[in-house]
Amino acid sequence: MAFKVKFWGVRGTIACPGPKHTVFGGNTSCIEVSMGGEKVIFDAGTGIRPLGNWMLKKGAHEATILISHTHWDHINGFPFFKPAFDPKCRFTIMAGHLDGRTIREVFSEQMIAPYFPVPLEIMQAKFSFKDFKAGEAFDLTDNIHVRTARLNHPGGATGYRLEFKGKSMCYVTDTEHVPGAPDENVLGLIEGADLVIYDCSYEDEEFAAKVGWGHSTWQEGIRLAQAANVKQFAIFHHDPDHEDDKMEEIEGKARDMWDGAFVARENVRLVL
């Protein structure tokens, strides 16, 4: 049974449509994973809107949505996720970074006046909201195992590892590294993974001016991937100021550093 990964949104911070973001895409974080008929969605940035349209076209009615954290660029596509308004659909939404709050509360609060005119309660799909603590592990089905890790980001964030039929992929965004001190939480999570999708908002030479912002670099991501014997590494969560020509430059330099690295593009599907 195939293990498929598709990128629907690859940007961080804010969606950036326009002629200089067409090659790599301008939607914010959203990734779809299909495993033997089961569907997992990572994050609900603006990329979840085209994913939802595709799901309705294909008659896909169920998924588990795993949220890295609830900053706007990772949840603000959810009110425009059409399957959420379809009574035939069923979704489990999970998060592990909230302390004293629930993921249902956060999703509901972004959809109340004066921020949004349609409340969560109008959505007709069947929802199950579940909170856990980053660092826990759990099974989604008999064949799909999830491991998690706490990430270094303002307000907290959760990294995920999906394991299915001997294959594994990791979703590690948003996280800030400490130069010269590899993050042991991340290394433990990604060890031996077939694919790691990692927060590469910046380059090393940009990083000093961004300390405290909660993000990492593609060079640090490659260093972690090589140390952990990762097979493929996806550069993800692109800075909105990094336009297509800049992203092409980054991809060239990344491939020179390690041929297992590539830059994530919207609408690209991988089979592990």
VOGU-3710 file (C-alpha; in Angstrom, 3 decimals, decimal comma):
1> mafkvkfwgv> 0,000/0,000/0,000  1,392/3,385/-1,064  2,615/6,078/1,328  2,002/9,376/-0,521  2,877/12,930/0,531  1,545/16,027/-1,266  2,453/19,660/-0,624  -0,547/22,029/-0,716  1,052/24,984/1,096  4,772/25,531/1,636
11> rgtiacpgpk> 5,102/29,158/2,857  5,473/30,528/6,352  4,264/33,722/8,029  1,735/34,905/5,439  0,338/33,804/2,085  2,047/35,570/-0,802  0,282/35,125/-4,142  1,727/36,872/-7,145  3,943/36,476/-10,190  7,143/36,066/-8,161
21> htvfggntsc> 5,818/33,126/-6,124  4,428/30,891/-8,860  7,188/28,276/-9,172  7,262/27,261/-5,507  3,838/28,509/-4,406  2,418/31,150/-2,094  0,027/29,270/0,219  0,890/28,694/3,875  1,516/25,354/5,534  -0,592/22,351/4,583
31> ievsmggekv> 0,551/18,828/3,691  -1,591/15,810/2,818  -0,407/12,267/3,564  -2,244/9,207/2,225  -1,512/5,772/3,667  -3,493/2,720/2,628  -6,774/4,579/2,355  -6,209/6,697/5,477  -5,570/10,431/5,177  -3,558/12,696/7,489
41> ifdagtgirp> -3,356/16,474/6,994  -0,580/18,494/8,604  -1,689/22,039/9,450  -4,524/24,161/8,120  -2,811/27,136/6,514  -4,215/28,598/3,318  -3,106/25,502/1,418  -5,990/23,574/3,009  -8,493/25,448/0,820  -7,372/23,888/-2,511
51> lgnwmlkkga> -6,884/20,566/-0,702  -10,510/20,721/0,453  -11,727/21,439/-3,070  -9,770/18,431/-4,336  -11,161/16,192/-1,566  -14,749/17,021/-2,476  -14,009/16,393/-6,157  -12,535/12,978/-5,312  -15,184/12,027/-2,747  -12,710/11,915/0,173
61> heatilisht> -14,697/12,442/3,373  -12,416/11,648/6,324  -9,029/12,750/7,649  -7,012/13,357/10,783  -5,658/16,924/10,968  -2,462/17,211/13,020  -1,658/20,789/14,008  1,934/21,861/14,641  0,788/25,013/16,470  -1,917/27,627/16,160
71> hwdhingfpf> -0,219/30,728/14,829  -2,353/32,197/12,052  -0,324/30,952/9,106  -1,028/27,372/10,254  -4,774/27,609/10,910  -6,272/30,515/8,953  -7,206/28,392/5,953  -9,565/26,249/8,023  -12,637/28,548/7,743  -12,359/28,114/3,941
81> fkpafdpkcr> -12,020/24,297/4,042  -15,205/23,288/2,202  -15,370/19,680/3,458  -15,871/21,099/6,964  -19,319/22,279/5,824  -20,292/18,869/4,373  -22,334/16,634/6,735  -20,895/13,539/5,013  -17,395/14,423/6,225  -15,657/13,449/9,446
91> ftimaghldg> -12,451/14,953/10,884  -10,303/14,429/13,956  -8,257/17,536/14,820  -5,321/17,107/17,191  -2,701/19,382/18,776  -0,022/18,911/21,415  1,329/22,386/22,147  -1,481/24,062/24,090  -1,192/24,440/27,857  -4,445/25,157/29,674
101> rtirevfseq> -6,342/25,694/26,419  -7,939/23,223/24,002  -7,585/22,982/20,248  -11,354/23,267/19,896  -11,339/26,573/21,768  -8,618/28,007/19,558  -10,300/26,935/16,299  -13,607/28,330/17,516  -12,166/31,645/18,679  -10,655/32,516/15,300
111> miapyfpvpl> -14,153/32,182/13,815  -16,100/34,586/16,024  -17,022/38,244/15,494  -15,390/40,599/14,782  -12,743/38,337/13,188  -14,942/36,099/11,023  -18,671/36,058/10,206  -19,246/32,256/10,251  -18,832/30,453/13,616  -17,423/26,948/13,956
121> eimqakfsfk> -20,850/25,646/14,979  -22,222/26,262/11,474  -19,817/23,707/10,025  -21,792/20,510/9,469  -19,011/17,925/9,308  -18,546/15,639/12,317  -15,570/16,798/14,386  -13,544/15,220/17,141  -11,055/17,574/18,812  -8,254/15,959/20,810
131> dfkageafdl> -5,406/17,453/22,820  -2,228/15,683/23,870  1,206/16,664/25,210  4,086/17,032/22,754  6,408/14,110/23,316  3,623/11,529/23,465  3,139/8,697/20,971  -0,149/7,199/19,781  -1,723/5,061/17,065  -4,156/6,459/14,503
141> tdnihvrtar> -4,954/2,955/13,197  -3,464/-0,513/13,626  -0,952/0,371/10,897  -0,298/4,096/11,464  1,857/5,052/14,439  2,569/8,660/15,470  5,493/9,932/17,514  5,754/13,572/18,581  8,344/15,973/19,989  8,265/19,432/21,507
151> lnhpggatgy> 9,782/22,119/19,288  11,466/25,427/20,179  8,964/28,065/19,064  7,224/31,004/20,807  4,042/29,597/22,341  5,170/26,033/21,670  4,929/23,733/18,654  4,868/20,008/17,959  6,935/17,941/15,542  5,436/14,723/14,172
161> rlefkgksmc> 6,683/11,402/12,832  4,301/9,114/10,906  5,200/5,437/10,552  3,342/3,139/8,155  4,298/-0,284/6,782  8,022/0,189/7,384  8,162/3,749/5,974  8,330/7,008/7,907  8,051/10,748/7,357  8,523/13,672/9,743
171> yvtdtehvpg> 6,942/17,114/9,830  9,124/19,503/11,843  7,986/23,132/11,740  8,155/25,750/13,357  11,380/25,391/15,333  14,474/27,467/16,157  17,883/25,858/16,556  20,824/26,923/18,689  23,950/27,258/16,507  26,471/24,539/17,305
181> apdenvlgli> 24,047/22,585/19,502  21,940/20,132/17,457  18,403/19,789/18,828  18,235/16,360/20,465  14,419/16,361/20,370  14,528/16,756/16,608  17,364/14,264/16,102  15,509/11,616/18,087  12,328/12,186/16,136  13,815/12,080/12,639
191> egadlviydc> 16,379/9,283/13,046  16,380/7,085/9,930  13,259/8,684/8,420  12,524/8,280/4,720  11,443/11,934/4,448  11,859/14,933/6,741  9,981/18,175/6,078  11,712/20,909/8,078  11,406/24,618/8,892  13,961/26,302/6,612
201> syedeefaak> 12,695/29,863/6,760  16,172/31,384/6,582  19,740/30,880/5,463  22,561/30,688/7,997  23,756/34,188/7,069  20,272/35,597/7,811  19,832/33,766/11,092  21,615/36,130/13,509  19,067/38,865/12,793  16,161/36,450/13,376
211> vgwghstwqe> 17,095/34,885/16,724  14,006/34,586/18,895  11,614/34,451/15,955  11,243/30,673/16,268  12,603/29,427/12,938  15,590/27,606/11,498  17,730/27,448/8,350  18,079/25,025/5,489  21,750/24,501/6,333  20,900/23,453/9,901
221> girlaqaanv> 18,163/21,195/8,560  20,617/19,419/6,280  23,101/19,040/9,135  20,386/17,426/11,266  19,206/15,189/8,412  22,717/13,947/7,696  23,416/13,313/11,383  20,166/11,334/11,674  20,649/9,250/8,493  17,570/10,704/6,806
231> kqfaifhhdp> 16,948/9,629/3,198  15,208/12,737/1,774  15,010/16,266/3,147  12,376/18,846/2,131  13,156/22,552/2,569  9,853/24,003/3,828  8,137/27,043/5,410  9,648/29,482/2,915  10,028/33,111/3,942  7,510/35,213/1,952
241> dheddkmeei> 10,387/37,542/0,984  12,158/34,613/-0,690  10,761/34,877/-4,196  11,169/32,287/-6,952  14,651/33,386/-8,007  15,837/33,253/-4,398  14,286/29,824/-3,864  15,992/28,527/-7,008  19,299/29,840/-5,661  18,679/28,115/-2,307
251> egkardmwdg> 17,830/24,838/-4,001  21,049/24,929/-6,012  23,169/25,590/-2,925  21,307/22,941/-0,919  21,849/20,301/-3,606  25,546/21,175/-3,647  25,656/20,629/0,120  23,712/17,329/0,009  21,938/15,608/-2,876  19,215/14,315/-0,547
261> afvarenvrl> 17,795/17,835/-0,180  15,152/19,566/-2,295  12,884/22,601/-1,996  9,206/21,846/-1,386  6,852/23,083/-4,118  3,084/23,302/-4,059  1,184/20,514/-5,856  4,164/18,144/-5,848  3,391/14,586/-4,710  5,984/12,113/-3,435
271> vl> 5,644/8,354/-3,022  7,827/6,875/-0,285
//
